[in-house]
Amino acid sequence: MRIEKLKAKMLTENIDSLLITDMKNIFYLTGFSGTAGTVFLTAKRNIFMTDSRYSEM
């Protein structure tokens, strides 16, 4: 999984957290193809945020 590879790289580079806002990068990491979203990664959590136009099915 791409997120797990990124998190492994974050660990080796001593990066505590990462905020991703570019939709091309969000699509690459998550497969989400909407028009608005943010991804916040830490060693323990993956958080995806978007607005109310999108819902999980």
Phi and psi in degrees as a GROMACS rama.xvg file:
@    title "Ramachandran Plot"
@    xaxis  label "Phi"
@    yaxis  label "Psi"
@TYPE xy
-65.2105  -37.9718  ARG-2
-63.6337  -40.7844  ILE-3
-65.1369  -37.8253  GLU-4
-64.851  -41.6498  LYS-5
-63.9146  -41.8582  LEU-6
-65.9075  -34.7792  LYS-7
-64.6369  -40.852  ALA-8
-66.2993  -39.383  LYS-9
-58.233  -41.5636  MET-10
-63.5531  -46.0554  LEU-11
-68.2663  -25.8563  THR-12
-95.9601  5.44925  GLU-13
57.5469  42.0708  ASN-14
-98.7548  118.68  ILE-15
-75.9412  -38.0676  ASP-16
-151.686  161.457  SER-17
-144.426  130.706  LEU-18
-111.1  121.195  LEU-19
-114.349  122.66  ILE-20
-121.192  -16.1666  THR-21
-73.8402  124.941  ASP-22
-64.3244  -28.8085  MET-23
-65.416  -41.4198  LYS-24
-70.3097  -37.257  ASN-25
-64.0197  -42.9162  ILE-26
-62.439  -43.6687  PHE-27
-59.4602  -41.4599  TYR-28
-81.231  -34.1992  LEU-29
-118.447  -22.4608  THR-30
86.2764  -1.50577  GLY-31
-71.9725  126.364  PHE-32
-114.364  21.4  SER-33
-74.7045  -171.388  GLY-34
-105.846  -5.08415  THR-35
-146.271  130.576  ALA-36
-178.95  163.267  GLY-37
-144.77  142.139  THR-38
-120.487  131.874  VAL-39
-121.717  121.538  PHE-40
-116.071  137.71  LEU-41
-132.612  177.545  THR-42
-61.0051  -31.7755  ALA-43
-104.737  -16.7716  LYS-44
-137.575  147.547  ARG-45
-118.667  118.904  ASN-46
-120.714  124.354  ILE-47
-113.041  129.391  PHE-48
-125.945  139.007  MET-49
-149.192  178.165  THR-50
-89.421  -179.46  ASP-51
-73.3416  -3.92214  SER-52
-68.9509  -20.8885  ARG-53
-113.184  139.962  TYR-54
-139.71  153.991  SER-55
-78.3614  136.209  GLU-56
